[in-house]
Amino acid sequence: MAFAVAKCPKCSERFRLRWRIGGKKLPLTTVIHLTCPTCAHSFEQVVVGLVVFHAGREEFPKSVVVDRSALVEG
């Protein structure tokens, strides 16, 4: 199963996103508010800029849950 990975602009830590937004596909222009699980830096990420992997989940042990409240627009 594919999964998305974000990279913190402050500490460069990469972490997995766990989606809790229902079955709805997000438009690529959607902006998501994220908080880095390593340094707690808050930042916004456009969905189109996320990196998607199809394997290697174990390489990204840190993750954050993305729910509807994290969607800035979309």
C-alpha positions in Angstrom: 0.0 0.0 0.0 1.3 3.4 -0.9 2.1 6.0 1.7 3.1 9.7 1.7 6.2 11.2 3.3 6.7 14.8 4.3 10.0 16.5 5.1 10.4 19.1 7.8 11.8 22.4 6.4 13.5 23.1 9.8 15.3 19.9 10.8 15.0 17.9 7.5 13.4 14.9 9.3 11.2 12.8 7.0 8.1 11.2 8.4 5.1 9.2 7.3 1.6 10.6 7.1 -1.3 8.5 8.3 -4.5 9.7 6.8 -7.7 9.9 8.8 -9.8 12.0 6.4 -12.2 9.3 5.1 -12.2 7.9 1.6 -12.1 11.2 -0.1 -9.2 11.9 -2.4 -7.6 15.3 -1.9 -7.1 17.7 -4.7 -3.4 18.2 -5.5 -3.7 21.9 -4.5 -4.8 21.1 -1.0 -2.6 22.6 1.7 -2.0 20.6 4.9 -0.9 22.0 8.2 1.7 19.6 9.7 3.8 19.5 12.9 7.2 17.7 12.8 7.3 14.8 15.2 11.0 15.4 15.8 11.4 19.2 16.4 7.7 20.3 16.7 8.1 22.9 13.9 4.8 23.7 12.3 4.6 24.2 8.6 2.3 23.9 5.6 2.7 21.4 2.8 0.8 21.3 -0.5 -0.4 17.8 -1.3 1.2 17.8 -4.8 4.7 18.2 -3.1 4.4 15.1 -1.0 6.7 12.1 -1.9 4.8 8.8 -2.3 6.4 5.4 -1.6 5.1 2.0 -2.4 7.4 0.1 -0.1 9.9 0.8 2.7 7.5 1.9 5.4 10.0 0.7 8.1 12.4 3.4 6.9 10.1 6.1 8.3 9.3 5.0 11.9 8.0 8.5 12.9 4.6 9.4 11.6 1.8 11.9 12.1 -1.9 11.5 11.8 -3.5 13.9 9.3 -7.2 14.5 10.0 -9.7 17.0 8.5 -8.7 19.7 11.0 -5.2 19.7 9.4 -6.6 20.7 5.9 -6.1 24.4 5.3 -7.9 24.4 2.0 -9.3 21.8 -0.3 
